[in-house]
């Protein structure tokens, strides 16, 4: 189908760009502070700790990179491979959502490793608050899941490009076969590739 008849949401460039931006958004969110910890809940000392997303939810960074690679691979994949890629992106999105929600629901538990590293005491009490970045990761993960569902449907509108698309009668532009494989294919069809 031509670009003029392909719906805007189903265009390859639009969907691949959306998946790339969303995966990078999640990845970028993990570099920001997700949990702010006040180590002295009474406020007697000014000892604050800022826990980044890649420390609070380590899986989110890896899952964002998987989604990014999947989104980029979808641009060159065939129909069957796009189904597999859509499943991988969907699973990555679910993992991102679950990990980010876990941090939002239990920020103290997510920050315990960083608190123990900073104080040398595990299981200590602290006052914790979450920032907006876990929610941003949940929203971006949900949109990635939508892209994963849309990918196989949109892929039906994409042209498949192979080295055989422009071939007519075993010849490319009248110049003969391009490589040894083409020569063998010509021989298989009963044509003389010389």
WOWOKA-V791960 format. One record per pair of residues at least 12 apart in sequence whose C-alpha atoms are under 10 Angstrom apart, sorted by the first residue. I is the first residue (numbers start at 0). GAP is how many residues later the second one is. D is the distance in whole Angstrom. If there is no record, write none. Layout:
I | GAP | D
I | GAP | D
This chain:
0 | 155 | 9
0 | 156 | 6
0 | 157 | 7
0 | 158 | 7
1 | 155 | 8
1 | 156 | 9
1 | 157 | 8
2 | 154 | 9
2 | 155 | 9
2 | 156 | 10
4 | 152 | 9
5 | 148 | 9
5 | 150 | 10
5 | 151 | 6
5 | 152 | 8
6 | 147 | 9
6 | 150 | 8
7 | 146 | 10
8 | 138 | 10
8 | 141 | 9
8 | 145 | 8
9 | 140 | 8
9 | 141 | 8
9 | 142 | 10
9 | 143 | 8
9 | 144 | 4
9 | 145 | 7
9 | 146 | 9
9 | 147 | 7
9 | 148 | 8
10 | 140 | 10
10 | 143 | 7
10 | 144 | 8
10 | 146 | 7
10 | 147 | 7
11 | 62 | 9
11 | 63 | 7
11 | 64 | 10
11 | 139 | 9
11 | 142 | 8
11 | 143 | 7
11 | 145 | 8
11 | 146 | 7
11 | 147 | 9
12 | 62 | 8
14 | 56 | 8
14 | 57 | 10
14 | 59 | 9
14 | 60 | 9
14 | 132 | 7
14 | 133 | 10
14 | 135 | 8
14 | 136 | 7
14 | 139 | 8
14 | 140 | 10
15 | 52 | 9
15 | 54 | 9
15 | 55 | 6
15 | 56 | 6
15 | 57 | 9
15 | 58 | 7
15 | 59 | 6
15 | 131 | 9
15 | 135 | 9
16 | 54 | 8
16 | 55 | 9
16 | 58 | 10
17 | 53 | 9
17 | 125 | 9
17 | 126 | 8
17 | 129 | 8
18 | 48 | 8
18 | 49 | 7
18 | 50 | 10
18 | 51 | 9
18 | 52 | 5
18 | 53 | 8
18 | 55 | 10
18 | 70 | 9
18 | 121 | 9
18 | 122 | 10
18 | 124 | 8
18 | 125 | 6
18 | 126 | 9
18 | 127 | 10
18 | 128 | 7
18 | 129 | 9
18 | 132 | 10
19 | 44 | 10
19 | 45 | 10
19 | 47 | 8
19 | 48 | 5
19 | 49 | 8
19 | 50 | 9
19 | 51 | 6
19 | 52 | 7
19 | 124 | 9
20 | 47 | 8
20 | 50 | 10
20 | 119 | 9
20 | 123 | 10
21 | 42 | 9
21 | 45 | 9
21 | 46 | 8
21 | 49 | 10
21 | 115 | 9
21 | 117 | 9
21 | 118 | 6
21 | 119 | 8
21 | 120 | 10
21 | 121 | 7
21 | 122 | 6
21 | 125 | 10
22 | 38 | 9
22 | 40 | 9
22 | 41 | 5
22 | 42 | 7
22 | 43 | 8
22 | 44 | 6
22 | 45 | 5
22 | 46 | 9
22 | 47 | 10
22 | 48 | 8
22 | 66 | 10
22 | 69 | 10
22 | 70 | 9
22 | 114 | 9
22 | 117 | 8
22 | 118 | 8
22 | 120 | 10
22 | 121 | 7
23 | 37 | 10
23 | 40 | 7
23 | 41 | 8
23 | 43 | 9
23 | 44 | 7
23 | 116 | 9
24 | 39 | 9
24 | 111 | 8
24 | 112 | 8
24 | 115 | 7
24 | 116 | 9
25 | 27 | 10
25 | 34 | 8
25 | 35 | 8
25 | 37 | 9
25 | 38 | 6
25 | 39 | 9
25 | 41 | 10
25 | 42 | 10
25 | 67 | 10
25 | 70 | 8
25 | 107 | 9
25 | 108 | 9
25 | 110 | 8
25 | 111 | 5
25 | 112 | 8
25 | 113 | 9
25 | 114 | 6
25 | 115 | 7
25 | 118 | 10
26 | 26 | 9
26 | 27 | 9
26 | 33 | 7
26 | 34 | 6
26 | 35 | 8
26 | 36 | 9
26 | 37 | 6
26 | 38 | 7
26 | 40 | 10
26 | 41 | 9
26 | 110 | 9
27 | 25 | 9
27 | 26 | 10
27 | 33 | 9
27 | 36 | 9
27 | 105 | 9
27 | 109 | 9
28 | 23 | 9
28 | 24 | 7
28 | 25 | 9
28 | 31 | 9
28 | 32 | 9
28 | 103 | 9
28 | 104 | 6
28 | 105 | 8
28 | 106 | 10
28 | 107 | 7
28 | 108 | 7
28 | 111 | 10
29 | 21 | 10
29 | 22 | 6
29 | 23 | 4
29 | 24 | 5
29 | 25 | 8
29 | 26 | 9
29 | 27 | 8
29 | 28 | 8
29 | 29 | 10
29 | 30 | 7
29 | 31 | 6
29 | 34 | 9
29 | 70 | 10
29 | 103 | 8
29 | 104 | 8
29 | 107 | 8
30 | 20 | 10
30 | 21 | 6
30 | 22 | 6
30 | 23 | 6
30 | 24 | 9
30 | 30 | 9
30 | 102 | 10
31 | 18 | 9
31 | 19 | 8
31 | 20 | 5
31 | 21 | 6
31 | 22 | 8
31 | 99 | 9
31 | 100 | 10
31 | 101 | 7
31 | 102 | 10
32 | 16 | 10
32 | 17 | 6
32 | 18 | 5
32 | 19 | 4
32 | 20 | 6
32 | 21 | 9
32 | 22 | 9
32 | 23 | 9
32 | 97 | 8
32 | 98 | 7
32 | 99 | 9
32 | 100 | 7
32 | 101 | 9
33 | 16 | 8
33 | 17 | 6
33 | 18 | 5
33 | 19 | 5
33 | 20 | 9
33 | 21 | 9
33 | 22 | 7
33 | 23 | 9
33 | 66 | 9
33 | 69 | 8
33 | 70 | 9
33 | 73 | 9
33 | 76 | 10
33 | 77 | 9
33 | 95 | 8
33 | 96 | 6
33 | 97 | 5
33 | 98 | 7
33 | 99 | 6
33 | 100 | 6
33 | 101 | 9
34 | 14 | 8
34 | 15 | 6
34 | 16 | 5
34 | 17 | 7
34 | 18 | 8
34 | 20 | 10
34 | 21 | 8
34 | 68 | 8
34 | 69 | 9
34 | 72 | 6
34 | 73 | 8
34 | 75 | 8
34 | 76 | 7
34 | 93 | 7
34 | 94 | 6
34 | 95 | 4
34 | 96 | 6
34 | 97 | 9
34 | 98 | 9
34 | 99 | 9
35 | 12 | 7
35 | 13 | 6
35 | 14 | 5
35 | 15 | 6
35 | 16 | 9
35 | 71 | 9
35 | 72 | 10
35 | 75 | 9
35 | 91 | 8
35 | 92 | 6
35 | 93 | 5
35 | 94 | 6
35 | 95 | 7
36 | 12 | 5
36 | 13 | 6
36 | 14 | 8
36 | 70 | 9
36 | 71 | 8
36 | 74 | 8
36 | 75 | 10
36 | 77 | 10
36 | 78 | 8
36 | 88 | 10
36 | 89 | 7
36 | 90 | 6
36 | 91 | 4
36 | 92 | 7
36 | 93 | 9
37 | 12 | 9
37 | 77 | 10
37 | 87 | 9
37 | 88 | 6
37 | 89 | 5
37 | 90 | 6
37 | 91 | 9
38 | 76 | 8
38 | 79 | 9
38 | 80 | 9
38 | 85 | 9
38 | 86 | 7
38 | 87 | 5
38 | 88 | 7
38 | 89 | 8
39 | 84 | 10
39 | 85 | 8
39 | 86 | 6
39 | 87 | 7
40 | 84 | 8
40 | 85 | 5
40 | 86 | 5
40 | 87 | 9
41 | 84 | 9
41 | 85 | 9
42 | 84 | 9
47 | 78 | 10
47 | 79 | 9
47 | 80 | 10
48 | 62 | 9
48 | 65 | 8
48 | 66 | 8
48 | 69 | 8
48 | 79 | 9
49 | 61 | 9
49 | 64 | 9
49 | 65 | 10
49 | 78 | 10
49 | 79 | 10
49 | 80 | 10
50 | 56 | 10
50 | 59 | 9
50 | 60 | 7
50 | 61 | 10
50 | 62 | 10
50 | 63 | 7
50 | 64 | 9
50 | 79 | 9
51 | 59 | 9
51 | 62 | 9
51 | 81 | 9
52 | 47 | 9
52 | 50 | 9
52 | 57 | 9
52 | 58 | 10
52 | 80 | 8
52 | 81 | 8
52 | 84 | 10
54 | 55 | 8
54 | 56 | 8
54 | 57 | 10
54 | 58 | 8
54 | 59 | 7
55 | 43 | 9
55 | 44 | 9
55 | 46 | 9
55 | 47 | 7
55 | 51 | 8
55 | 52 | 9
55 | 53 | 9
55 | 54 | 5
55 | 55 | 6
55 | 56 | 9
55 | 57 | 8
55 | 58 | 8
55 | 78 | 10
56 | 39 | 9
56 | 41 | 10
56 | 42 | 6
56 | 43 | 7
56 | 44 | 10
56 | 45 | 8
56 | 46 | 7
56 | 53 | 7
56 | 54 | 9
56 | 77 | 9
57 | 41 | 8
57 | 42 | 10
57 | 52 | 10
58 | 33 | 10
58 | 36 | 8
58 | 37 | 7
58 | 39 | 10
58 | 40 | 7
58 | 41 | 9
59 | 32 | 9
59 | 33 | 9
59 | 35 | 7
59 | 36 | 5
59 | 37 | 9
59 | 38 | 9
59 | 39 | 7
59 | 40 | 7
59 | 74 | 10
59 | 77 | 8
59 | 81 | 10
60 | 35 | 8
61 | 30 | 9
61 | 33 | 10
61 | 34 | 9
62 | 25 | 10
62 | 26 | 9
62 | 28 | 9
62 | 29 | 5
62 | 30 | 7
62 | 31 | 9
62 | 32 | 7
62 | 33 | 6
62 | 36 | 10
62 | 78 | 10
63 | 25 | 9
63 | 28 | 7
63 | 29 | 8
63 | 31 | 9
63 | 32 | 7
63 | 73 | 10
63 | 76 | 10
63 | 77 | 9
63 | 80 | 10
64 | 27 | 9
65 | 19 | 10
65 | 22 | 8
65 | 23 | 7
65 | 25 | 10
65 | 26 | 7
65 | 27 | 10
66 | 18 | 9
66 | 19 | 9
66 | 21 | 7
66 | 22 | 5
66 | 23 | 8
66 | 24 | 9
66 | 25 | 6
66 | 26 | 7
66 | 29 | 10
66 | 74 | 10
66 | 77 | 8
66 | 78 | 10
66 | 81 | 9
67 | 21 | 8
67 | 24 | 10
67 | 76 | 10
68 | 16 | 9
68 | 20 | 9
69 | 12 | 9
69 | 14 | 9
69 | 15 | 6
69 | 16 | 8
69 | 17 | 10
69 | 18 | 7
69 | 19 | 6
69 | 20 | 10
69 | 22 | 10
69 | 78 | 10
70 | 14 | 8
70 | 15 | 8
70 | 17 | 10
70 | 18 | 8
70 | 73 | 9
70 | 76 | 9
70 | 77 | 9
70 | 80 | 9
71 | 13 | 10
72 | 12 | 8
73 | 12 | 8
73 | 77 | 8
73 | 78 | 10
73 | 81 | 9
74 | 80 | 9
74 | 83 | 9
75 | 84 | 9
75 | 85 | 9
76 | 78 | 9
76 | 83 | 9
76 | 84 | 10
77 | 77 | 9
77 | 80 | 10
77 | 81 | 10
77 | 82 | 7
77 | 83 | 9
77 | 84 | 10
78 | 73 | 8
78 | 76 | 7
78 | 77 | 8
78 | 79 | 9
78 | 81 | 9
79 | 72 | 9
80 | 71 | 10
81 | 66 | 9
81 | 69 | 7
81 | 70 | 6
81 | 71 | 10
81 | 73 | 7
82 | 65 | 9
82 | 66 | 9
82 | 68 | 8
82 | 69 | 6
82 | 70 | 10
82 | 72 | 9
83 | 68 | 9
84 | 63 | 8
84 | 66 | 9
84 | 67 | 9
85 | 58 | 10
85 | 59 | 9
85 | 60 | 10
85 | 61 | 8
85 | 62 | 5
85 | 63 | 7
85 | 64 | 8
85 | 65 | 6
85 | 66 | 7
86 | 58 | 9
86 | 61 | 7
86 | 62 | 8
86 | 64 | 10
86 | 65 | 10
87 | 57 | 10
87 | 60 | 8
88 | 52 | 10
88 | 55 | 7
88 | 56 | 7
88 | 57 | 10
88 | 58 | 8
88 | 59 | 6
88 | 60 | 9
88 | 62 | 10
89 | 51 | 9
89 | 52 | 9
89 | 53 | 10
89 | 54 | 7
89 | 55 | 5
89 | 56 | 8
89 | 57 | 8
89 | 58 | 5
89 | 59 | 7
90 | 53 | 10
90 | 54 | 8
90 | 57 | 9
91 | 49 | 8
91 | 52 | 9
91 | 53 | 8
91 | 56 | 10
92 | 44 | 10
92 | 45 | 9
92 | 46 | 10
92 | 47 | 8
92 | 48 | 5
92 | 49 | 7
92 | 50 | 8
92 | 51 | 6
92 | 52 | 5
92 | 53 | 9
92 | 54 | 10
92 | 55 | 9
93 | 44 | 9
93 | 47 | 7
93 | 48 | 8
93 | 50 | 9
93 | 51 | 7
94 | 43 | 10
94 | 46 | 8
95 | 38 | 10
95 | 41 | 7
95 | 42 | 7
95 | 43 | 10
95 | 44 | 9
95 | 45 | 6
95 | 46 | 9
95 | 48 | 10
95 | 49 | 10
96 | 37 | 9
96 | 38 | 9
96 | 39 | 10
96 | 40 | 7
96 | 41 | 5
96 | 42 | 8
96 | 43 | 9
96 | 44 | 6
96 | 45 | 7
96 | 47 | 10
96 | 48 | 10
97 | 39 | 10
97 | 40 | 8
97 | 43 | 9
98 | 35 | 9
98 | 38 | 9
98 | 39 | 9
99 | 33 | 9
99 | 34 | 5
99 | 35 | 7
99 | 36 | 9
99 | 37 | 6
99 | 38 | 6
99 | 39 | 10
99 | 41 | 9
100 | 33 | 7
100 | 34 | 8
100 | 36 | 9
100 | 37 | 7
101 | 32 | 9
102 | 27 | 8
102 | 31 | 7
102 | 32 | 10
103 | 25 | 9
103 | 26 | 6
103 | 27 | 9
103 | 28 | 9
103 | 29 | 9
103 | 30 | 6
103 | 31 | 8
103 | 34 | 10
104 | 25 | 9
105 | 22 | 10
105 | 23 | 10
105 | 24 | 9
106 | 20 | 10
106 | 21 | 7
106 | 22 | 7
106 | 23 | 7
106 | 24 | 10
107 | 15 | 10
107 | 16 | 10
107 | 17 | 9
107 | 18 | 8
107 | 19 | 8
107 | 20 | 6
107 | 21 | 8
107 | 22 | 9
108 | 14 | 9
108 | 19 | 10
110 | 15 | 10
110 | 17 | 8
111 | 12 | 8
111 | 13 | 9
111 | 14 | 9
162 | 15 | 10
162 | 19 | 10
163 | 18 | 10
168 | 17 | 9
168 | 22 | 9
169 | 12 | 8
169 | 13 | 9
169 | 15 | 8
169 | 16 | 6
169 | 19 | 9
169 | 21 | 8
169 | 22 | 10
169 | 23 | 9
170 | 15 | 9
170 | 22 | 9
175 | 16 | 10
175 | 17 | 7
175 | 18 | 8
176 | 16 | 7
176 | 17 | 9
179 | 13 | 10
